[in-house]
Amino acid sequence: MLLGYWCGKTDILYCPIYFEVSADGRKTVFNTGPGEENNMNPKRARSLKITILCFVAVTAIFFGWAAVNFLQELIFLRGAEQVTGTVTDIAMSTSFQDQQTWTDFCPVVTFQTRAGRSVEYNSEVCQSEPAYQVGQKVVMLYDPRDPKSSQMQNWQDQYDSTLGPIILGAFIGFIGLIILLASIQKDREIRADKARWGN
Protein backbone atom coordinates (compact mmCIF):
# COMPACT_ATOMS: atom_id res chain seq x y z
CA MET A 1 0.00 0.00 0.00
CA LEU A 2 1.30 3.42 -0.89
CA LEU A 3 0.80 6.60 1.11
CA GLY A 4 0.53 9.65 -1.14
CA TYR A 5 0.31 13.40 -0.81
CA TRP A 6 -2.03 15.61 -2.84
CA CYS A 7 -2.92 19.29 -2.69
CA GLY A 8 -5.41 19.58 -5.53
CA LYS A 9 -4.65 21.58 -8.68
CA THR A 10 -3.14 25.01 -7.97
CA ASP A 11 -4.17 24.94 -4.35
CA ILE A 12 -2.64 27.59 -2.11
CA LEU A 13 -5.11 28.19 0.69
CA TYR A 14 -5.97 24.61 1.57
CA CYS A 15 -4.50 21.85 3.66
CA PRO A 16 -2.88 18.92 1.91
CA ILE A 17 -4.86 15.70 1.54
CA TYR A 18 -3.24 12.40 2.37
CA PHE A 19 -4.54 9.33 0.61
CA GLU A 20 -3.79 5.65 0.62
CA VAL A 21 -3.57 3.66 -2.62
CA SER A 22 -4.53 0.00 -2.31
CA ALA A 23 -3.30 -2.82 -4.54
CA ASP A 24 -6.38 -2.64 -6.75
CA GLY A 25 -5.83 1.06 -7.40
CA ARG A 26 -8.58 2.39 -5.13
CA LYS A 27 -7.76 5.54 -3.17
CA THR A 28 -8.91 6.29 0.34
CA VAL A 29 -8.76 9.95 1.41
CA PHE A 30 -7.75 10.76 4.96
CA ASN A 31 -8.19 13.95 6.93
CA THR A 32 -5.29 16.38 7.14
CA GLY A 33 -4.94 15.92 10.87
CA PRO A 34 -6.65 14.63 13.96
CA GLY A 35 -10.18 16.00 14.17
CA GLU A 36 -9.76 18.23 11.06
CA GLU A 37 -11.87 18.18 7.95
CA ASN A 38 -10.36 18.76 4.55
CA ASN A 39 -11.26 22.39 4.48
CA MET A 40 -9.25 25.58 4.43
CA ASN A 41 -6.27 25.63 6.75
CA PRO A 42 -7.43 27.42 9.94
CA LYS A 43 -4.55 29.91 9.82
CA ARG A 44 -5.19 30.62 6.15
CA ALA A 45 -8.92 30.91 6.79
CA ARG A 46 -8.30 33.37 9.61
CA SER A 47 -5.94 35.38 7.40
CA LEU A 48 -8.51 35.45 4.61
CA LYS A 49 -11.23 36.55 7.04
CA ILE A 50 -9.06 39.40 8.32
CA THR A 51 -8.26 40.45 4.75
CA ILE A 52 -11.94 40.53 3.78
CA LEU A 53 -12.82 42.46 6.94
CA CYS A 54 -10.10 45.01 6.10
CA PHE A 55 -11.54 45.49 2.61
CA VAL A 56 -15.03 45.89 4.07
CA ALA A 57 -13.79 48.41 6.65
CA VAL A 58 -11.90 50.52 4.09
CA THR A 59 -14.89 50.43 1.72
CA ALA A 60 -17.19 51.53 4.56
CA ILE A 61 -14.83 54.39 5.43
CA PHE A 62 -14.85 55.71 1.86
CA PHE A 63 -18.64 55.40 1.58
CA GLY A 64 -19.01 57.09 4.96
CA TRP A 65 -16.72 59.89 3.80
CA ALA A 66 -18.85 60.31 0.68
CA ALA A 67 -22.04 60.38 2.77
CA VAL A 68 -20.63 63.10 5.04
CA ASN A 69 -19.57 65.21 2.03
CA PHE A 70 -22.99 64.75 0.44
CA LEU A 71 -24.82 65.83 3.60
CA GLN A 72 -22.55 68.86 3.95
CA GLU A 73 -23.34 69.79 0.35
CA LEU A 74 -27.08 69.50 0.98
CA ILE A 75 -26.78 71.71 4.05
CA PHE A 76 -24.77 74.26 2.06
CA LEU A 77 -27.28 74.29 -0.81
CA ARG A 78 -30.20 74.76 1.59
CA GLY A 79 -28.82 78.06 2.89
CA ALA A 80 -26.83 79.24 -0.15
CA GLU A 81 -27.60 82.39 -2.11
CA GLN A 82 -27.27 82.54 -5.89
CA VAL A 83 -25.58 85.32 -7.84
CA THR A 84 -23.88 85.78 -11.20
CA GLY A 85 -20.10 85.84 -11.32
CA THR A 86 -17.51 86.56 -13.99
CA VAL A 87 -14.51 84.45 -14.96
CA THR A 88 -11.60 86.83 -14.48
CA ASP A 89 -8.68 84.45 -15.01
CA ILE A 90 -7.72 80.87 -15.91
CA ALA A 91 -5.15 79.52 -13.47
CA MET A 92 -2.82 76.80 -14.71
CA SER A 93 -1.65 73.85 -12.62
CA THR A 94 1.35 71.90 -13.93
CA SER A 95 2.33 68.39 -12.86
CA PHE A 96 4.95 65.90 -14.04
CA GLN A 97 4.15 62.21 -14.50
CA ASP A 98 5.81 59.44 -16.53
CA GLN A 99 8.34 61.95 -17.88
CA GLN A 100 5.50 64.04 -19.30
CA THR A 101 4.18 67.45 -18.37
CA TRP A 102 0.47 67.78 -17.66
CA THR A 103 -1.27 71.14 -17.46
CA ASP A 104 -4.72 71.66 -15.95
CA PHE A 105 -6.79 74.81 -16.28
CA CYS A 106 -8.77 76.11 -13.31
CA PRO A 107 -11.25 79.00 -13.56
CA VAL A 108 -10.98 82.00 -11.24
CA VAL A 109 -14.32 83.72 -10.69
CA THR A 110 -15.13 87.07 -9.11
CA PHE A 111 -18.64 87.74 -7.85
CA GLN A 112 -20.41 90.25 -5.66
CA THR A 113 -22.62 89.19 -2.78
CA ARG A 114 -26.04 90.65 -2.27
CA ALA A 115 -24.52 92.69 0.57
CA GLY A 116 -22.09 94.27 -1.92
CA ARG A 117 -18.95 92.37 -0.91
CA SER A 118 -16.58 91.36 -3.71
CA VAL A 119 -15.32 87.76 -3.48
CA GLU A 120 -12.79 85.87 -5.60
CA TYR A 121 -13.34 82.14 -6.03
CA ASN A 122 -10.61 79.76 -7.18
CA SER A 123 -12.13 76.54 -8.43
CA GLU A 124 -10.39 73.31 -7.40
CA VAL A 125 -12.02 71.45 -10.29
CA CYS A 126 -9.49 71.73 -13.10
CA GLN A 127 -9.54 70.24 -16.59
CA SER A 128 -6.94 69.43 -19.22
CA GLU A 129 -8.66 71.80 -21.63
CA PRO A 130 -10.04 75.22 -20.61
CA ALA A 131 -13.76 74.81 -19.93
CA TYR A 132 -14.32 78.55 -19.45
CA GLN A 133 -13.17 81.77 -21.04
CA VAL A 134 -12.19 85.02 -19.38
CA GLY A 135 -15.23 87.29 -19.24
CA GLN A 136 -17.71 84.39 -19.24
CA LYS A 137 -20.68 84.70 -16.89
CA VAL A 138 -21.29 81.81 -14.48
CA VAL A 139 -23.77 81.08 -11.70
CA MET A 140 -22.23 81.15 -8.22
CA LEU A 141 -23.55 79.83 -4.91
CA TYR A 142 -22.24 81.17 -1.59
CA ASP A 143 -22.95 81.02 2.12
CA PRO A 144 -24.24 84.47 3.17
CA ARG A 145 -22.66 83.99 6.61
CA ASP A 146 -19.29 83.16 5.03
CA PRO A 147 -19.09 84.32 1.38
CA LYS A 148 -15.66 82.69 1.02
CA SER A 149 -17.52 79.38 1.25
CA SER A 150 -18.70 79.36 -2.34
CA GLN A 151 -18.85 77.21 -5.44
CA MET A 152 -19.89 77.29 -9.06
CA GLN A 153 -23.29 75.85 -9.86
CA ASN A 154 -22.24 72.72 -11.72
CA TRP A 155 -22.14 69.04 -10.80
CA GLN A 156 -18.33 68.93 -10.67
CA ASP A 157 -17.93 71.71 -8.11
CA GLN A 158 -20.91 70.49 -6.12
CA TYR A 159 -20.43 66.72 -6.08
CA ASP A 160 -16.79 66.06 -6.95
CA SER A 161 -15.96 65.56 -3.25
CA THR A 162 -18.75 62.97 -3.08
CA LEU A 163 -18.06 61.03 -6.27
CA GLY A 164 -14.34 60.62 -5.56
CA PRO A 165 -14.74 58.58 -2.34
CA ILE A 166 -17.59 56.57 -3.89
CA ILE A 167 -15.45 55.54 -6.85
CA LEU A 168 -12.49 54.62 -4.62
CA GLY A 169 -14.71 52.74 -2.19
CA ALA A 170 -16.44 50.82 -4.98
CA PHE A 171 -13.09 49.86 -6.51
CA ILE A 172 -11.71 48.57 -3.20
CA GLY A 173 -14.95 46.75 -2.46
CA PHE A 174 -14.84 45.13 -5.90
CA ILE A 175 -11.33 43.79 -5.25
CA GLY A 176 -12.49 42.38 -1.91
CA LEU A 177 -15.47 40.74 -3.61
CA ILE A 178 -13.20 39.09 -6.19
CA ILE A 179 -11.01 37.68 -3.41
CA LEU A 180 -14.07 36.35 -1.58
CA LEU A 181 -15.59 34.75 -4.69
CA ALA A 182 -12.23 33.20 -5.60
CA SER A 183 -11.96 31.62 -2.15
CA ILE A 184 -15.51 30.26 -2.39
CA GLN A 185 -14.78 28.78 -5.81
CA LYS A 186 -11.57 27.21 -4.51
CA ASP A 187 -13.50 25.71 -1.60
CA ARG A 188 -15.98 24.14 -4.03
CA GLU A 189 -13.16 22.75 -6.15
CA ILE A 190 -11.38 21.18 -3.20
CA ARG A 191 -14.60 19.60 -1.95
CA ALA A 192 -15.34 18.22 -5.41
CA ASP A 193 -11.82 16.80 -5.66
CA LYS A 194 -12.17 15.22 -2.24
CA ALA A 195 -15.42 13.55 -3.28
CA ARG A 196 -13.88 12.29 -6.53
CA TRP A 197 -10.76 10.84 -4.92
CA GLY A 198 -12.76 9.35 -2.10
CA ASN A 199 -14.93 7.25 -4.42
KACOR-V28392 format. One record per run of one state. SS is the DSSP state (h for helix, s for strand, l for the rest). FROM is the first residue (numbers start at 1). TO is the last residue. If there is no record, write none. Layout:
# KACOR-V28392
ss=SS from=FROM to=TO
ss=SS from=FROM to=TO
This chain:
# KACOR-V28392
ss=l from=1 to=1
ss=s from=2 to=6
ss=l from=7 to=13
ss=s from=14 to=14
ss=l from=15 to=16
ss=s from=17 to=21
ss=l from=22 to=26
ss=s from=27 to=30
ss=l from=31 to=39
ss=s from=40 to=40
ss=l from=41 to=41
ss=h from=42 to=79
ss=s from=80 to=97
ss=l from=98 to=99
ss=s from=100 to=112
ss=l from=113 to=117
ss=s from=118 to=122
ss=l from=123 to=126
ss=s from=127 to=127
ss=l from=128 to=136
ss=s from=137 to=143
ss=l from=144 to=145
ss=s from=146 to=152
ss=l from=153 to=154
ss=h from=155 to=198
ss=l from=199 to=199
